[in-house]
Amino acid sequence: MGGSGRWEVQLHDHGLVALLDVMPRLAPVGKTADFAIVQAARVSYGAGTKHVNEDRGLIRYLARHRHTTPFEMVEFKFHHVMPIFIARQWIRHRTANVNEYSARYSVVKDRFYRPSADNVRKQSASNRQGGEEPIDPMTAEEFLKHLEDVERAYGKYQQQIEKGVSRELARIALPVSVYTEWYWKCDLHNLFHFLSLRMDAHAQQEIRDYANAMFALIQPIVPIAAVGVRRLQLRVAAPLAAGGRGDPHRQAAGERKQARDRGVGGEAEAAGTVTFGRRDAKATS
């Protein structure tokens, strides 16, 4: 990670994806963490890999033939800050080690997700799980006003805690738009599976933003292996792009370009921080 304590992507109003640690920490000079995949594969296959004498070719061979165990030799640890409704989708991926902020031990912070008016989506007629195109402006403003009203529950939450109501009960009146956070550690094999699903055009836009941010952080660390998840995800997304949702990678690249055009992208990247969505990048401790 070039000596940095963490790499960050800030997104939405209060969201965060921070890469905290990577295994392996040690690799030969000039090598990336892709080396750990190749190293494990060559132990396993021995003489059988002599005809694949380049790291790139071997990694592609492993991915193509679904020999996934060597990819599990690389691990990433993240710090995520996201709305509870995103966390509940996320936790269905049961292949990571997770330690979440406890609202039984600590007071919930006053942070809520509120989409922009342009991102209040109309229910899809073909996808019962999601929305697609923006809803009409009047309804969008009504929805945002409703969210503002719901967020006032936080003041009552604080009042009940001050009156002695236990934190474990006071929290149950808060909406799922409130933010939670966790530390999340996952090996590369299962991380690629997560990304292939959550970067897909069928995924909810908000969790897709997080997945794109994670991919942007790991790509320079495992550049050869990252090509595999990108190809897998694009194979799934390509038929859907014609339906109007588009390629999430191009969308992410467009968001980064918009940030640079606003004058924040270069400073953010120099500080180890990238920007997605509506929030400008700020370095945090």
C-alpha positions as CSV (number, residue, x, y, z in Angstrom):
1,M,0.0,0.0,0.0
2,G,3.0,2.3,-0.6
3,G,3.5,3.0,3.1
4,S,0.0,4.4,3.6
5,G,-1.9,3.4,6.8
6,R,-5.2,3.1,4.8
7,W,-6.6,3.8,1.4
8,E,-10.1,5.4,1.4
9,V,-13.1,6.0,-0.9
10,Q,-15.7,8.3,0.5
11,L,-19.2,8.1,-1.0
12,H,-22.7,9.4,-0.6
13,D,-23.2,11.6,2.5
14,H,-21.4,9.7,5.2
15,G,-20.3,6.4,3.5
16,L,-16.8,5.1,3.5
17,V,-14.8,2.2,2.1
18,A,-11.3,2.0,3.6
19,L,-8.7,-0.6,2.8
20,L,-6.8,-1.3,6.1
21,D,-4.7,-4.3,5.5
22,V,-3.6,-6.8,2.9
23,M,-2.1,-10.3,3.1
24,P,0.5,-11.0,1.8
25,R,2.6,-8.2,3.3
26,L,5.8,-9.6,1.8
27,A,6.4,-10.1,-1.9
28,P,9.5,-10.1,-4.1
29,V,10.7,-6.6,-5.3
30,G,8.7,-5.6,-8.4
31,K,5.9,-8.1,-7.6
32,T,2.3,-7.4,-6.6
33,A,0.1,-9.5,-4.3
34,D,-0.7,-11.6,-7.4
35,F,2.6,-13.3,-6.5
36,A,0.9,-15.1,-3.6
37,I,-1.6,-16.7,-6.0
38,V,1.1,-17.9,-8.3
39,Q,3.2,-19.1,-5.4
40,A,0.4,-21.2,-4.0
41,A,-0.6,-22.6,-7.4
42,R,2.9,-23.8,-8.2
43,V,3.2,-25.6,-4.9
44,S,0.0,-27.4,-5.7
45,Y,0.6,-28.2,-9.4
46,G,4.4,-28.6,-9.4
47,A,5.7,-29.8,-12.8
48,G,2.2,-29.4,-14.2
49,T,2.7,-25.7,-14.5
50,K,5.9,-25.7,-16.5
51,H,4.1,-24.9,-19.7
52,V,2.6,-21.8,-18.1
53,N,5.7,-20.0,-17.2
54,E,4.3,-16.5,-16.8
55,D,2.3,-15.2,-13.8
56,R,-0.3,-13.7,-16.0
57,G,-0.9,-16.8,-17.9
58,L,-1.0,-19.0,-14.8
59,I,-3.5,-16.8,-13.1
60,R,-5.7,-16.7,-16.2
61,Y,-5.5,-20.5,-16.4
62,L,-6.6,-20.8,-12.7
63,A,-9.5,-18.5,-13.2
64,R,-10.6,-20.1,-16.5
65,H,-10.6,-23.6,-15.0
66,R,-12.0,-22.4,-11.6
67,H,-9.1,-23.5,-9.6
68,T,-9.9,-21.0,-6.9
69,T,-8.0,-22.1,-3.8
70,P,-4.8,-20.2,-4.7
71,F,-6.8,-17.0,-4.8
72,E,-7.7,-17.6,-1.1
73,M,-4.1,-16.9,-0.2
74,V,-4.7,-13.2,-0.6
75,E,-6.8,-11.4,2.0
76,F,-8.1,-7.9,2.3
77,K,-9.4,-6.1,5.5
78,F,-11.8,-3.2,5.0
79,H,-13.5,-0.6,7.2
80,H,-17.0,0.1,5.8
81,V,-19.5,2.8,6.8
82,M,-22.9,2.3,5.2
83,P,-26.7,2.5,5.8
84,I,-28.2,-0.4,7.7
85,F,-30.3,-1.3,4.6
86,I,-27.1,-1.9,2.7
87,A,-25.5,-3.8,5.5
88,R,-28.4,-6.2,5.6
89,Q,-28.0,-7.0,1.9
90,W,-24.2,-7.2,2.4
91,I,-24.2,-9.6,5.4
92,R,-25.9,-12.3,3.2
93,H,-22.4,-12.9,1.8
94,R,-21.4,-15.3,4.6
95,T,-17.8,-15.8,3.6
96,A,-16.1,-12.9,5.4
97,N,-15.1,-12.2,9.0
98,V,-17.2,-9.3,10.3
99,N,-17.1,-7.2,13.5
100,E,-19.9,-4.5,13.5
101,Y,-20.4,-1.4,15.5
102,S,-22.7,-2.4,18.5
103,A,-25.7,-0.2,19.2
104,R,-26.1,-2.1,22.5
105,Y,-22.8,-0.9,23.8
106,S,-22.6,2.5,22.0
107,V,-24.9,5.3,21.0
108,V,-25.8,5.3,17.3
109,K,-24.3,8.3,15.5
110,D,-26.5,10.9,13.9
111,R,-25.9,9.9,10.3
112,F,-28.6,9.1,7.7
113,Y,-28.5,8.2,4.1
114,R,-30.6,10.4,1.9
115,P,-30.4,10.0,-1.9
116,S,-30.4,13.0,-4.3
117,A,-33.7,13.9,-5.9
118,D,-32.4,12.5,-9.2
119,N,-31.6,9.2,-7.6
120,V,-35.1,8.5,-6.2
121,R,-36.0,5.6,-8.5
122,K,-39.3,4.3,-9.7
123,Q,-40.1,0.7,-9.0
124,S,-39.1,-1.5,-12.0
125,A,-41.8,-3.3,-13.9
126,S,-39.4,-6.1,-14.8
127,N,-37.3,-6.4,-11.6
128,R,-39.4,-6.9,-8.5
129,Q,-36.4,-6.2,-6.3
130,G,-35.4,-2.8,-7.5
131,G,-35.9,0.5,-9.2
132,E,-34.6,1.8,-12.5
133,E,-35.4,5.2,-13.9
134,P,-35.9,8.3,-11.8
135,I,-39.4,9.0,-10.5
136,D,-41.2,12.3,-11.3
137,P,-39.7,15.3,-9.5
138,M,-42.8,16.0,-7.3
139,T,-42.9,12.5,-5.9
140,A,-39.2,12.5,-5.4
141,E,-39.5,15.7,-3.3
142,E,-42.3,14.1,-1.3
143,F,-40.1,11.1,-0.6
144,L,-37.2,13.2,0.5
145,K,-39.5,15.2,2.8
146,H,-40.7,11.9,4.3
147,L,-37.0,10.8,5.0
148,E,-36.4,14.2,6.7
149,D,-39.4,13.5,8.9
150,V,-38.2,10.0,9.7
151,E,-34.8,11.3,10.6
152,R,-36.3,13.3,13.4
153,A,-36.7,10.0,15.3
154,Y,-33.0,10.5,16.2
155,G,-33.9,13.3,18.6
156,K,-36.4,11.1,20.4
157,Y,-33.9,8.3,20.5
158,Q,-31.5,10.6,22.3
159,Q,-34.2,11.7,24.7
160,Q,-35.1,8.1,25.6
161,I,-31.5,7.3,26.3
162,E,-31.2,10.3,28.6
163,K,-34.3,9.1,30.5
164,G,-32.6,5.8,31.1
165,V,-34.1,3.5,28.4
166,S,-31.5,0.9,27.5
167,R,-29.5,1.4,24.3
168,E,-30.5,-2.0,23.1
169,L,-34.2,-1.0,23.1
170,A,-33.9,2.7,22.2
171,R,-32.3,1.8,18.9
172,I,-35.3,-0.2,17.6
173,A,-37.2,3.0,16.7
174,L,-34.4,4.2,14.3
175,P,-34.9,3.7,10.5
176,V,-32.7,1.5,8.3
177,S,-31.3,4.7,6.7
178,V,-29.2,5.3,9.7
179,Y,-25.5,4.4,9.3
180,T,-23.6,1.5,10.8
181,E,-20.0,0.4,10.3
182,W,-17.9,-2.7,10.5
183,Y,-14.5,-4.3,9.9
184,W,-14.8,-6.8,7.1
185,K,-12.0,-9.3,6.1
186,C,-12.3,-11.6,3.1
187,D,-10.1,-13.7,0.9
188,L,-9.7,-12.8,-2.8
189,H,-11.8,-15.8,-4.1
190,N,-14.8,-14.9,-2.0
191,L,-14.3,-11.1,-2.5
192,F,-14.4,-11.7,-6.3
193,H,-17.7,-13.6,-5.9
194,F,-19.1,-10.7,-3.9
195,L,-17.9,-8.1,-6.5
196,S,-19.3,-10.1,-9.4
197,L,-22.7,-10.0,-7.9
198,R,-22.7,-6.5,-6.3
199,M,-21.1,-4.7,-9.3
200,D,-23.8,-6.3,-11.6
201,A,-26.4,-4.0,-13.0
202,H,-29.1,-6.0,-11.2
203,A,-27.7,-4.9,-7.8
204,Q,-29.1,-2.0,-6.0
205,Q,-27.3,1.2,-7.0
206,E,-26.2,2.1,-3.4
207,I,-24.4,-1.2,-2.8
208,R,-23.0,-1.1,-6.3
209,D,-21.3,2.1,-5.4
210,Y,-19.6,0.3,-2.5
211,A,-18.6,-2.6,-4.7
212,N,-17.1,-0.4,-7.3
213,A,-15.2,1.5,-4.7
214,M,-13.7,-1.8,-3.3
215,F,-12.7,-2.9,-6.7
216,A,-11.0,0.4,-7.4
217,L,-9.0,-0.1,-4.2
218,I,-7.9,-3.7,-4.7
219,Q,-7.2,-3.4,-8.5
220,P,-3.6,-1.9,-8.1
221,I,-2.8,-4.6,-5.5
222,V,-3.8,-7.6,-7.6
223,P,-3.9,-6.1,-11.1
224,I,-3.6,-9.4,-12.9
225,A,-6.3,-11.3,-10.9
226,A,-8.5,-8.2,-11.0
227,V,-8.9,-8.7,-14.7
228,G,-10.7,-11.9,-14.0
229,V,-13.4,-10.4,-11.8
230,R,-13.9,-7.6,-14.3
231,R,-14.3,-10.0,-17.2
232,L,-16.7,-12.1,-15.1
233,Q,-18.8,-9.1,-14.1
234,L,-18.8,-7.6,-17.6
235,R,-20.0,-10.9,-19.1
236,V,-23.0,-10.7,-16.8
237,A,-23.5,-7.0,-17.3
238,A,-23.1,-6.8,-21.1
239,P,-26.5,-8.1,-22.0
240,L,-28.0,-5.7,-19.4
241,A,-26.3,-2.6,-20.6
242,A,-28.6,-2.5,-23.6
243,G,-31.4,-2.2,-21.2
244,G,-30.3,1.2,-20.1
245,R,-28.4,0.6,-16.8
246,G,-25.0,0.6,-18.5
247,D,-21.6,-0.7,-17.5
248,P,-20.9,0.0,-13.8
249,H,-17.2,0.3,-14.5
250,R,-17.8,3.1,-17.0
251,Q,-20.1,4.7,-14.5
252,A,-17.4,4.6,-11.8
253,A,-14.9,6.0,-14.3
254,G,-17.3,8.8,-15.2
255,E,-17.8,9.6,-11.5
256,R,-14.0,9.8,-11.0
257,K,-13.7,12.1,-14.0
258,Q,-16.5,14.3,-12.7
259,A,-14.6,14.6,-9.4
260,R,-11.4,15.6,-11.2
261,D,-13.3,18.1,-13.2
262,R,-14.6,19.6,-9.9
263,G,-11.0,19.9,-8.8
264,V,-11.1,17.3,-6.0
265,G,-9.9,14.1,-7.8
266,G,-6.2,14.9,-8.1
267,E,-5.9,16.1,-4.5
268,A,-7.9,13.1,-3.2
269,E,-5.8,10.5,-5.1
270,A,-2.6,12.1,-3.9
271,A,-3.9,11.8,-0.3
272,G,-4.7,8.1,-0.8
273,T,-8.5,8.9,-1.2
274,V,-10.8,8.5,-4.2
275,T,-14.2,10.0,-4.6
276,F,-17.5,8.3,-5.7
277,G,-21.0,9.6,-5.7
278,R,-22.0,13.0,-4.3
279,R,-19.5,13.4,-1.5
280,D,-16.2,15.2,-1.9
281,A,-13.1,13.4,-0.7
282,K,-11.6,14.4,2.6
283,A,-8.7,12.7,4.3
284,T,-9.5,11.1,7.6
285,S,-7.4,9.6,10.3
